[in-house]
């Protein structure tokens, strides 16, 4: 029995209240083995936890089926892969409001399924959910080479799409692989209403040169634009919350990726690998890093030092993985999130200071090496941080050395001597060790008749 463990991520709820007038959760499913149960109404389900279940099949006799949002006192979270595959008696399926996802091939090869209704609450749609059904073959459900179910773009017929694809106004979700392998496609117009682009949605559209991503977009699935070789630039919308693993990987012409986002974006492993955008820093000796908005997404393979710029909020998953020559990393107090594996397999980093502003540290972010799927901590690695912080919690969870950096051990200035003329001004810059140490700095002059100093140095 295949089911899924669903991680609900609530993106930008304050913005969604204005933009969409509803709260959107993004479901990221994956399959695990689990015991199944059958309700008195014939629904086969698996328990996700004490509150949620997922539909895994149907043993009842209804031909016009309504999949409810609640069964046996549990909330229905979604419908797992192939749940109704080859059910040859059901003619109509209606998915109730409150259900969040439909996995791949959920209703595929149902020889009598001629009607399908999907509730607006669904935000994740797998590929081929109704392939080889009467609904799929009904020409009335196709518009300009695109198969729709209400607000959902489910599939495309590449033989009926030339160089321009205009997705229907009002569409909210582009399903997994919906526009994959369209050989002639050069330009795609995505309406403002779309807030989710699924996994592999446009992958291997090799001649795609331009796509307009809408301002309402929140989620770009993994491999969504993988191997779009002709794509040259992308503007990531302001309210984006999630960019999946390898979302733009191997876009070999992609030089420019910009965003007006002022927030932390969850950016998956290798999201921009194999692009000129990434390679421009990856294969340089820069100590500045690569950024998308306020997020560090990469760094040089050869630099010994990395100074993350002030104002950075997030460090992406695996942003600096396998940086074997990297020794020193400066994380500013603006950073709040460090992604999974961010500095994994960096043997040269023996100590790192993590400010108390960091409230989330992903799996294996620091001091960990991956040996073919087995993870080990570096023996002498230490984290400097504030007691009670996420840094201390991370160190303890891996049995790492933790150094309390609450108290400053030393303070140095950028200049040890300076000559100024009458009326001239110079700003001194202090360096505190450890960098995470708290407390205010008090400036004073030991001879105010020669020079004075204000509270800013």
RODO-2510 file (C-alpha; in nm, 4 decimals, decimal comma):
residues 457
     n   res          X          Y          Z
     1     x     0,0000     0,0000     0,0000
     2     x     0,1418     0,3328    -0,1042
     3     x     0,0533     0,6428     0,0870
     4     x     0,2274     0,9634     0,1820
     5     x     0,3542     1,1619     0,4750
     6     x     0,2376     1,5156     0,4084
     7     x     0,4311     1,8148     0,5344
     8     x     0,2042     2,1189     0,5446
     9     x     0,3777     2,4491     0,4875
    10     x     0,1701     2,7605     0,5359
    11     x     0,3136     3,0307     0,3113
    12     x     0,2635     3,4012     0,3622
    13     x    -0,0728     3,3809     0,5341
    14     x    -0,0895     3,7518     0,5982
    15     x    -0,0459     3,8250     0,2279
    16     x    -0,2858     3,5509     0,1246
    17     x    -0,5626     3,7050     0,3278
    18     x    -0,5439     4,0014     0,0940
    19     x    -0,4367     3,8322    -0,2268
    20     x    -0,6498     3,5187    -0,2261
    21     x    -0,8975     3,5599     0,0579
    22     x    -0,8096     3,2143     0,1813
    23     x    -0,5265     3,0408     0,3619
    24     x    -0,3183     2,8206     0,1373
    25     x    -0,1155     2,5223     0,2493
    26     x     0,1376     2,3555     0,0244
    27     x     0,1454     1,9768     0,0531
    28     x     0,4653     1,7937    -0,0280
    29     x     0,3826     1,4231    -0,0412
    30     x     0,6028     1,1195    -0,0479
    31     x     0,5196     0,7504    -0,0188
    32     x     0,5650     0,5292     0,2839
    33     x     0,4170     0,1976     0,3942
    34     x     0,1217     0,2205     0,6322
    35     x    -0,1715     0,0133     0,7540
    36     x    -0,5012     0,0825     0,5774
    37     x    -0,8551     0,0993     0,7108
    38     x    -1,1949     0,0794     0,5418
    39     x    -1,4849     0,3039     0,6434
    40     x    -1,8479     0,1922     0,6542
    41     x    -1,8984     0,3934     0,3334
    42     x    -1,6325     0,1940     0,1478
    43     x    -1,3397     0,4372     0,1521
    44     x    -0,9979     0,2823     0,2072
    45     x    -0,7689     0,5200     0,3957
    46     x    -0,4391     0,5456     0,5784
    47     x    -0,3747     0,7519     0,8889
    48     x    -0,1237     1,0335     0,8634
    49     x    -0,1493     1,1244     1,2317
    50     x    -0,4183     1,1480     1,4987
    51     x    -0,6085     1,4098     1,2983
    52     x    -0,5554     1,3479     0,9255
    53     x    -0,6034     1,0597     0,6813
    54     x    -0,5441     1,0066     0,3090
    55     x    -0,7759     0,8217     0,0712
    56     x    -0,6071     0,5126    -0,0754
    57     x    -0,8973     0,3360    -0,2498
    58     x    -1,2684     0,2645    -0,2638
    59     x    -1,4647    -0,0603    -0,2102
    60     x    -1,8175     0,0839    -0,2185
    61     x    -2,0833     0,0707    -0,4908
    62     x    -2,1527     0,4398    -0,5586
    63     x    -2,1187     0,5412    -0,9233
    64     x    -2,1511     0,9157    -0,8557
    65     x    -1,8979     0,9526    -0,5770
    66     x    -1,8394     1,2459    -0,3447
    67     x    -1,5069     1,2248    -0,1619
    68     x    -1,5818     1,3895     0,1729
    69     x    -1,3559     1,6153     0,3762
    70     x    -1,4078     1,3993     0,6853
    71     x    -1,4316     1,0231     0,7381
    72     x    -1,4691     0,8367     1,0671
    73     x    -1,3909     1,1572     1,2564
    74     x    -1,0649     1,2208     1,0660
    75     x    -0,9972     1,5066     0,8269
    76     x    -0,9191     1,3945     0,4733
    77     x    -0,5914     1,5510     0,3667
    78     x    -0,5594     1,4102     0,0178
    79     x    -0,5812     1,1242    -0,2314
    80     x    -0,2764     0,9038    -0,2793
    81     x    -0,1203     0,7801    -0,6006
    82     x    -0,3358     0,5368    -0,8050
    83     x    -0,6065     0,5318    -0,5352
    84     x    -0,8895     0,4739    -0,7871
    85     x    -0,6756     0,3285    -1,0671
    86     x    -0,8841     0,1049    -1,2980
    87     x    -1,2017     0,1398    -1,0928
    88     x    -1,4453     0,0602    -1,3727
    89     x    -1,7759     0,1409    -1,2061
    90     x    -1,7457     0,5044    -1,0916
    91     x    -1,8767     0,7571    -1,3454
    92     x    -1,8395     1,0843    -1,1540
    93     x    -1,6110     1,2067    -0,8750
    94     x    -1,6485     1,5259    -0,6740
    95     x    -1,3675     1,6257    -0,4365
    96     x    -1,4921     1,8185    -0,1344
    97     x    -1,3593     2,1473    -0,0009
    98     x    -1,0900     2,0958     0,2621
    99     x    -0,8887     1,8331     0,0734
   100     x    -0,5393     1,9560    -0,0145
   101     x    -0,3760     1,7252    -0,2685
   102     x    -0,4255     1,4629    -0,5402
   103     x    -0,1280     1,2415    -0,6198
   104     x    -0,0296     1,1075    -0,9611
   105     x    -0,2610     0,8701    -1,1498
   106     x    -0,5176     0,8904    -0,8691
   107     x    -0,8078     0,8410    -1,1138
   108     x    -0,6203     0,7038    -1,4153
   109     x    -0,7630     0,4278    -1,6388
   110     x    -1,1165     0,4520    -1,4933
   111     x    -1,3074     0,3444    -1,8012
   112     x    -1,6393     0,5114    -1,7041
   113     x    -1,5145     0,8342    -1,5414
   114     x    -1,6697     1,1137    -1,7449
   115     x    -1,7005     1,3848    -1,4798
   116     x    -1,4448     1,5224    -1,2329
   117     x    -1,4818     1,8181    -0,9955
   118     x    -1,1916     1,9478    -0,7869
   119     x    -1,2484     2,1753    -0,4867
   120     x    -1,0626     2,5055    -0,4667
   121     x    -0,8794     2,3896    -0,1522
   122     x    -0,6642     2,1493    -0,3567
   123     x    -0,3193     2,3034    -0,4060
   124     x    -0,1106     2,0062    -0,5150
   125     x    -0,2018     1,8013    -0,8245
   126     x     0,0134     1,5138    -0,9463
   127     x     0,0661     1,4182    -1,3077
   128     x    -0,1747     1,2047    -1,5141
   129     x    -0,4451     1,2088    -1,2470
   130     x    -0,7211     1,1225    -1,4970
   131     x    -0,5326     0,9871    -1,7970
   132     x    -0,6991     0,7173    -2,0079
   133     x    -1,0497     0,8046    -1,8901
   134     x    -1,3553     0,9374    -2,0797
   135     x    -1,2954     1,2710    -1,9055
   136     x    -0,9446     1,2843    -2,0509
   137     x    -1,0647     1,2025    -2,4011
   138     x    -1,3598     1,4434    -2,3969
   139     x    -1,2680     1,7295    -2,6330
   140     x    -1,4939     1,9675    -2,4390
   141     x    -1,2416     1,9556    -2,1516
   142     x    -0,9564     2,0714    -2,3789
   143     x    -0,8910     2,4351    -2,4696
   144     x    -0,6128     2,5281    -2,7121
   145     x    -0,4247     2,2074    -2,6471
   146     x    -0,4684     2,2215    -2,2671
   147     x    -0,6719     1,9857    -2,0478
   148     x    -0,8493     2,1679    -1,7653
   149     x    -1,0609     2,0669    -1,4710
   150     x    -1,2115     2,3908    -1,3449
   151     x    -0,9201     2,6026    -1,2174
   152     x    -0,6621     2,3290    -1,2702
   153     x    -0,4383     2,2800    -1,5744
   154     x    -0,3853     1,9031    -1,5841
   155     x    -0,2104     1,8268    -1,9130
   156     x    -0,1171     1,9533    -2,2588
   157     x    -0,1110     1,8049    -2,6078
   158     x     0,2215     1,9127    -2,7556
   159     x     0,0966     1,8413    -3,1074
   160     x    -0,1613     2,1174    -3,0686
   161     x     0,0690     2,3837    -2,9186
   162     x     0,3004     2,5926    -3,1325
   163     x     0,5448     2,8555    -3,0087
   164     x     0,3080     3,0411    -2,7696
   165     x     0,1069     2,8942    -2,4818
   166     x    -0,1482     3,1136    -2,3080
   167     x    -0,2878     2,9487    -1,9966
   168     x    -0,6542     3,0131    -1,9277
   169     x    -0,7451     3,3053    -1,7019
   170     x    -0,8642     3,1891    -1,3600
   171     x    -0,6291     2,8893    -1,3480
   172     x    -0,4807     2,8513    -0,9982
   173     x    -0,2667     2,5368    -1,0167
   174     x    -0,0477     2,3947    -1,2936
   175     x    -0,0234     2,0211    -1,2235
   176     x     0,2968     1,8189    -1,2151
   177     x     0,4397     1,7624    -1,5654
   178     x     0,1420     1,9446    -1,7210
   179     x     0,3525     2,1284    -1,9819
   180     x     0,6534     1,8985    -1,9968
   181     x     0,8301     1,8286    -2,3286
   182     x     0,6546     2,0790    -2,5551
   183     x     0,9164     2,0968    -2,8329
   184     x     0,7904     2,4065    -3,0165
   185     x     0,7125     2,6205    -2,7110
   186     x     0,9024     2,9508    -2,6972
   187     x     0,6816     3,1768    -2,4836
   188     x     0,4324     3,1010    -2,2072
   189     x     0,1866     3,3464    -2,0559
   190     x     0,0830     3,2457    -1,7036
   191     x    -0,2180     3,4373    -1,5648
   192     x    -0,2057     3,6281    -1,2370
   193     x    -0,4436     3,3758    -1,0769
   194     x    -0,1827     3,0945    -1,0728
   195     x    -0,0253     3,0393    -0,7306
   196     x     0,1273     2,6910    -0,7743
   197     x     0,3497     2,5551    -1,0514
   198     x     0,3949     2,1827    -0,9941
   199     x     0,6927     1,9519    -1,0200
   200     x     0,8398     1,9071    -1,3702
   201     x     0,5645     2,1393    -1,4986
   202     x     0,7772     2,2865    -1,7821
   203     x     1,0832     2,0634    -1,7664
   204     x     1,2575     1,9893    -2,0950
   205     x     1,0757     2,2647    -2,2841
   206     x     1,4112     2,3167    -2,4506
   207     x     1,3144     2,6064    -2,6769
   208     x     1,1297     2,8018    -2,4062
   209     x     1,2854     3,1486    -2,4160
   210     x     1,0490     3,3469    -2,1985
   211     x     0,7876     3,2854    -1,9313
   212     x     0,5979     3,5484    -1,7370
   213     x     0,5612     3,4361    -1,3755
   214     x     0,2564     3,5967    -1,2104
   215     x     0,2690     3,8165    -0,9020
   216     x     0,0347     3,5773    -0,7223
   217     x     0,2759     3,2842    -0,7508
   218     x     0,3742     3,1231    -0,4186
   219     x     0,5217     2,7872    -0,5086
   220     x     0,7503     2,6495    -0,7802
   221     x     0,7893     2,2716    -0,7595
   222     x     1,1097     2,0764    -0,7967
   223     x     1,2471     2,0421    -1,1503
   224     x     0,9688     2,2755    -1,2696
   225     x     1,1906     2,4380    -1,5356
   226     x     1,4741     2,1873    -1,5481
   227     x     1,6595     2,1754    -1,8824
   228     x     1,4828     2,4714    -2,0396
   229     x     1,7978     2,5428    -2,2381
   230     x     1,6812     2,8604    -2,4137
   231     x     1,5471     3,0385    -2,1047
   232     x     1,7615     3,3495    -2,0516
   233     x     1,6053     3,5421    -1,7626
   234     x     1,3457     3,4957    -1,4915
   235     x     1,1847     3,7441    -1,2539
   236     x     1,0720     3,5628    -0,9383
   237     x     0,7526     3,7240    -0,7985
   238     x     0,7518     3,9173    -0,4751
   239     x     0,5432     3,6767    -0,2667
   240     x     0,7098     3,3504    -0,3643
   241     x     0,7576     3,1223    -0,0633
   242     x     0,9020     2,8035    -0,2084
   243     x     1,1377     2,7157    -0,4962
   244     x     1,1918     2,3411    -0,5145
   245     x     1,4973     2,1259    -0,5675
   246     x     1,6570     2,1741    -0,9117
   247     x     1,3701     2,4027    -1,0142
   248     x     1,5855     2,5813    -1,2751
   249     x     1,8745     2,3365    -1,2994
   250     x     2,0546     2,2937    -1,6309
   251     x     1,8943     2,6023    -1,7846
   252     x     2,2180     2,6615    -1,9688
   253     x     2,1286     3,0103    -2,0987
   254     x     1,9825     3,1425    -1,7735
   255     x     2,2048     3,4371    -1,6816
   256     x     1,9646     3,6600    -1,4897
   257     x     1,7363     3,5649    -1,1998
   258     x     1,5869     3,8575    -1,0115
   259     x     1,3230     3,9075    -0,7459
   260     x     1,1615     4,1894    -0,5519
   261     x     1,0969     3,9555    -0,2581
   262     x     1,1927     4,0945     0,0824
   263     x     1,1289     3,7639     0,2614
   264     x     1,2909     3,4309     0,3344
   265     x     1,2347     3,1969     0,0400
   266     x     1,2661     2,8228     0,0929
   267     x     1,5073     2,7309    -0,1876
   268     x     1,5759     2,3634    -0,2493
   269     x     1,8982     2,1819    -0,3251
   270     x     2,0510     2,2694    -0,6616
   271     x     1,7692     2,5034    -0,7611
   272     x     1,9982     2,6937    -0,9994
   273     x     2,2739     2,4387    -1,0643
   274     x     2,4127     2,4329    -1,4157
   275     x     2,3062     2,7885    -1,4990
   276     x     2,5318     3,0848    -1,5843
   277     x     2,3597     3,2640    -1,2932
   278     x     2,5046     3,0107    -1,0490
   279     x     2,8298     2,9337    -1,2276
   280     x     2,9349     3,3000    -1,2317
   281     x     3,0065     3,2749    -0,8579
   282     x     3,0522     2,8990    -0,8156
   283     x     3,3589     2,8916    -1,0381
   284     x     3,5046     3,2222    -0,9225
   285     x     3,7152     3,2996    -0,6167
   286     x     3,4626     3,5478    -0,4757
   287     x     3,4099     3,5590    -0,1005
   288     x     3,0738     3,7382    -0,1331
   289     x     2,8341     3,4553    -0,2243
   290     x     2,5416     3,4313    -0,4677
   291     x     2,2039     3,5796    -0,3732
   292     x     1,8420     3,5747    -0,4777
   293     x     1,6721     3,8647    -0,3044
   294     x     1,7617     3,8335     0,0625
   295     x     1,8653     3,4695     0,0377
   296     x     2,2136     3,3197    -0,0017
   297     x     2,1857     3,0508    -0,2698
   298     x     2,5488     2,9645    -0,3468
   299     x     2,9176     3,0408    -0,3074
   300     x     3,2568     2,9856    -0,4659
   301     x     3,3988     2,6335    -0,4764
   302     x     3,7515     2,7603    -0,4134
   303     x     3,7269     3,0602    -0,1780
   304     x     3,8552     3,0168     0,1780
   305     x     3,6358     3,2906     0,3222
   306     x     3,2644     3,3674     0,2896
   307     x     3,1239     3,6924     0,4222
   308     x     2,7472     3,6757     0,3966
   309     x     2,6225     4,0242     0,3268
   310     x     2,4296     4,2260     0,5837
   311     x     2,0536     4,2125     0,5340
   312     x     2,0509     3,8483     0,4238
   313     x     1,7557     3,6619     0,5804
   314     x     1,7917     3,3031     0,4666
   315     x     2,0565     3,0519     0,3597
   316     x     1,9211     2,8052     0,1043
   317     x     1,9313     2,4265     0,1313
   318     x     2,2776     2,2985     0,0366
   319     x     2,3842     2,6499    -0,0639
   320     x     2,7495     2,5843     0,0248
   321     x     2,7704     2,2050     0,0245
   322     x     3,1054     2,0414    -0,0696
   323     x     3,3094     2,3616    -0,0251
   324     x     3,6243     2,1745     0,0739
   325     x     3,8456     2,4853     0,0831
   326     x     3,6056     2,6998     0,2841
   327     x     3,7447     2,7852     0,6279
   328     x     3,5802     3,1014     0,7613
   329     x     3,2115     3,1966     0,7375
   330     x     3,0574     3,5147     0,8716
   331     x     2,6812     3,5002     0,9331
   332     x     2,5264     3,8435     1,0023
   333     x     2,2575     3,9043     1,2616
   334     x     1,9978     3,9605     0,9896
   335     x     1,9882     3,5859     0,9107
   336     x     1,6918     3,3945     1,0564
   337     x     1,6950     3,0659     0,8644
   338     x     1,9713     2,8227     0,7685
   339     x     1,8579     2,5531     0,5273
   340     x     1,9160     2,1803     0,5227
   341     x     2,2741     2,0815     0,4442
   342     x     2,3731     2,4462     0,3942
   343     x     2,7398     2,3845     0,4912
   344     x     2,7473     2,0054     0,4774
   345     x     3,0777     1,8455     0,3734
   346     x     3,2863     2,1532     0,4473
   347     x     3,5778     1,9934     0,6370
   348     x     3,7759     2,3178     0,6601
   349     x     3,5149     2,4809     0,8837
   350     x     3,6061     2,3760     1,2376
   351     x     3,4126     2,6489     1,4179
   352     x     3,1241     2,8726     1,3202
   353     x     2,9441     3,1535     1,5027
   354     x     2,5658     3,1494     1,4693
   355     x     2,3802     3,4619     1,5858
   356     x     2,0790     3,4356     1,8154
   357     x     1,8579     3,5784     1,5394
   358     x     1,8763     3,2401     1,3630
   359     x     1,5624     3,0545     1,4743
   360     x     1,5642     2,7664     1,2261
   361     x     1,8543     2,5376     1,1308
   362     x     1,7931     2,2537     0,8871
   363     x     1,9166     1,8958     0,8995
   364     x     2,2943     1,8660     0,8662
   365     x     2,3455     2,2379     0,8108
   366     x     2,6824     2,2533     0,9937
   367     x     2,9590     2,0132     1,0920
   368     x     2,8225     1,7087     0,9080
   369     x     2,9610     1,4901     0,6290
   370     x     2,7569     1,2608     0,4073
   371     x     2,9214     0,9263     0,3258
   372     x     2,6899     0,7640     0,0689
   373     x     2,3790     0,8256     0,2752
   374     x     2,5368     0,7762     0,6164
   375     x     2,5913     1,0996     0,8087
   376     x     2,8760     1,1687     1,0488
   377     x     2,9685     1,4751     1,2521
   378     x     3,3160     1,6229     1,2249
   379     x     3,4999     1,5287     1,5436
   380     x     3,6397     1,8685     1,6472
   381     x     3,3665     2,0886     1,5056
   382     x     3,2226     2,3573     1,7378
   383     x     2,9360     2,6031     1,7229
   384     x     2,9581     2,9388     1,8960
   385     x     2,6222     3,0818     1,9966
   386     x     2,3958     3,2098     2,2692
   387     x     2,2552     2,9747     2,5327
   388     x     1,8953     2,8784     2,4655
   389     x     1,9255     2,9597     2,0954
   390     x     1,8617     2,7428     1,7892
   391     x     2,2399     2,7121     1,7605
   392     x     2,2693     2,5474     2,1019
   393     x     1,9744     2,3187     2,0279
   394     x     2,1348     2,2126     1,6979
   395     x     2,4716     2,1452     1,8625
   396     x     2,3153     1,9341     2,1368
   397     x     2,1015     1,7358     1,8922
   398     x     2,4172     1,6225     1,7089
   399     x     2,6378     1,5925     2,0175
   400     x     2,8617     1,8743     1,8938
   401     x     3,0792     2,1092     2,0940
   402     x     2,8936     2,4251     2,1886
   403     x     3,0736     2,7416     2,2995
   404     x     2,8742     3,0029     2,4872
   405     x     2,9389     3,3298     2,3095
   406     x     2,7164     3,5469     2,5293
   407     x     3,0090     3,7526     2,6599
   408     x     3,2564     3,9393     2,4405
   409     x     3,6131     3,8190     2,4859
   410     x     3,7828     4,0948     2,2872
   411     x     3,7133     4,4035     2,0762
   412     x     3,9342     4,5352     1,7971
   413     x     3,9141     4,8364     1,5660
   414     x     3,9741     4,8617     1,1938
   415     x     4,2421     5,1309     1,2531
   416     x     4,5081     5,1367     1,5223
   417     x     4,6250     5,4892     1,4306
   418     x     4,4791     5,7752     1,2312
   419     x     4,5726     6,1326     1,1347
   420     x     4,2834     6,3791     1,0939
   421     x     4,2852     6,7468     1,0155
   422     x     4,0755     6,9961     1,2127
   423     x     3,7077     6,9344     1,1415
   424     x     3,7647     6,6036     0,9601
   425     x     3,5508     6,2995     1,0547
   426     x     3,6218     5,9264     1,0355
   427     x     3,3987     5,6349     1,1429
   428     x     3,5725     5,3539     1,3285
   429     x     3,4495     4,9957     1,2798
   430     x     3,4612     4,7531     1,5711
   431     x     3,5050     4,3764     1,5545
   432     x     3,3765     4,1782     1,8519
   433     x     3,4960     3,8275     1,9341
   434     x     3,2971     3,6071     1,9384
   435     x     3,0805     3,7761     1,6765
   436     x     2,7585     3,6539     1,8427
   437     x     2,8337     3,8256     2,1736
   438     x     2,5609     4,0557     2,2948
   439     x     2,5720     4,3793     2,4859
   440     x     2,6107     4,7412     2,3859
   441     x     2,9376     4,9042     2,2860
   442     x     3,0249     5,2280     2,4647
   443     x     3,2574     5,4660     2,2798
   444     x     3,4738     5,7240     2,4608
   445     x     3,7827     5,9391     2,4051
   446     x     4,0655     5,9575     2,6563
   447     x     4,1521     6,3082     2,5402
   448     x     3,8538     6,5111     2,4218
   449     x     4,0716     6,8169     2,3637
   450     x     4,2331     6,6294     2,0729
   451     x     3,9388     6,4232     1,9384
   452     x     3,5848     6,3339     2,0322
   453     x     3,3776     6,0274     1,9465
   454     x     2,9982     5,9833     1,9336
   455     x     2,7861     5,6765     2,0149
   456     x     2,8315     5,5375     1,6600
   457     x     3,2119     5,5424     1,6637
***
